[in-house]
Amino acid sequence: MNDITRFSEESIFISYDSRYIRVNFSDILYIEAKGSDCIIGLVDKELKVCEVLRRVEECLPTTIFLRIHRSYIVNKQYISEFLGNSLCIEKKSFPIGSTYRKEIMDLFHFLPHTKR
């Protein structure tokens, strides 16, 4: 078994402290590549997974998660704002890679800014 395994449409199992724990997709804020490992940012903690980002991405549903950079995948439900070439999730900023920018911007609806 790998360090991360798709369990159902709602969750995955992640190897953590010599055991596998079930993590609901709704609890994952982001996944960050750190060399050949990944950090999975959850609502209440971070988990380190000994797996490359590409392999983690294969276990995630594209309806919930979005690749925004070569080093980052985010949960679309938690995006709170866009600022320049980055987006924010719970006060943490993530860069948007130029390769992914158009696809990302096409997914969301933006109302034009109006002056008061």
C-alpha positions in Angstrom: 0.0 0.0 0.0 1.3 3.5 -0.8 1.4 6.4 1.6 -1.9 7.7 0.3 -4.8 5.6 -1.1 -8.2 6.7 -2.4 -10.9 5.1 -0.3 -14.2 6.5 -1.6 -15.7 9.5 -3.3 -15.4 11.4 0.0 -12.1 10.3 1.5 -8.6 8.9 1.3 -6.3 6.9 3.7 -3.0 8.6 4.6 -0.1 6.8 6.2 0.7 8.6 9.4 2.7 7.5 12.5 2.8 3.8 11.4 -0.9 3.6 10.7 -3.4 4.7 8.0 -5.9 7.4 8.9 -9.0 8.2 7.0 -9.2 11.9 5.9 -12.3 13.4 4.3 -11.7 15.5 1.2 -13.7 18.2 2.9 -11.1 18.5 5.6 -8.2 19.1 3.2 -7.4 22.8 2.6 -4.3 22.3 0.4 -1.5 20.0 -0.6 2.1 21.4 -1.0 5.0 19.6 -2.6 8.2 19.5 -0.5 10.8 17.7 -2.5 9.7 14.1 -2.9 7.2 14.5 0.0 3.9 16.4 0.4 2.4 18.4 3.2 -1.4 18.0 3.4 -2.9 21.0 5.1 -6.0 20.0 7.0 -8.5 22.2 8.8 -6.9 21.4 12.2 -3.3 20.2 11.4 -0.7 19.4 8.7 0.3 15.9 7.7 3.6 14.9 6.0 3.2 12.2 3.3 6.1 10.4 1.7 4.6 10.7 -1.8 5.2 13.0 -4.8 2.5 15.6 -5.6 1.6 14.0 -8.9 0.7 10.7 -7.1 -1.4 12.5 -4.5 -3.2 14.5 -7.3 -4.2 11.2 -8.9 -6.1 10.3 -5.7 -8.1 13.5 -5.6 -11.4 14.3 -7.3 -11.0 17.2 -9.8 -14.5 18.4 -8.8 -13.1 19.5 -5.4 -9.4 20.0 -6.0 -7.5 22.3 -8.3 -3.8 22.3 -9.3 -2.7 26.0 -9.2 1.1 25.7 -9.3 3.7 23.0 -9.9 4.0 22.8 -6.1 0.3 23.3 -4.9 -3.1 21.8 -5.1 -6.0 23.5 -3.3 -9.5 22.7 -2.3 -11.7 25.0 -4.4 -14.3 25.2 -1.6 -11.9 27.1 0.7 -10.6 29.8 -1.7 -11.5 33.1 0.0 -9.9 35.6 -2.4 -7.7 36.3 -5.4 -4.9 38.9 -5.2 -2.7 39.4 -8.3 -1.0 36.1 -9.1 -2.1 34.4 -5.9 -5.1 33.1 -4.0 -5.8 32.9 -0.3 -7.2 30.1 1.9 -7.6 30.9 5.5 -5.2 33.8 5.5 -2.5 31.8 3.8 -1.4 32.9 0.3 -0.7 30.5 -2.6 1.0 31.4 -5.9 -0.8 30.8 -9.1 1.5 29.4 -11.8 1.4 31.0 -15.2 0.7 27.6 -16.7 -2.5 27.3 -14.6 -3.7 30.9 -14.5 -6.2 30.9 -17.4 -7.8 27.6 -16.5 -8.2 28.8 -12.9 -9.7 32.1 -13.8 -12.1 30.5 -16.3 -13.5 28.4 -13.4 -14.7 31.3 -11.3 -17.2 34.1 -11.9 -15.9 37.6 -11.2 -18.1 40.7 -11.0 -16.5 43.9 -12.2 -15.4 46.4 -9.6 -17.6 49.5 -9.5 -16.7 52.9 -8.0 -18.8 54.4 -5.2 
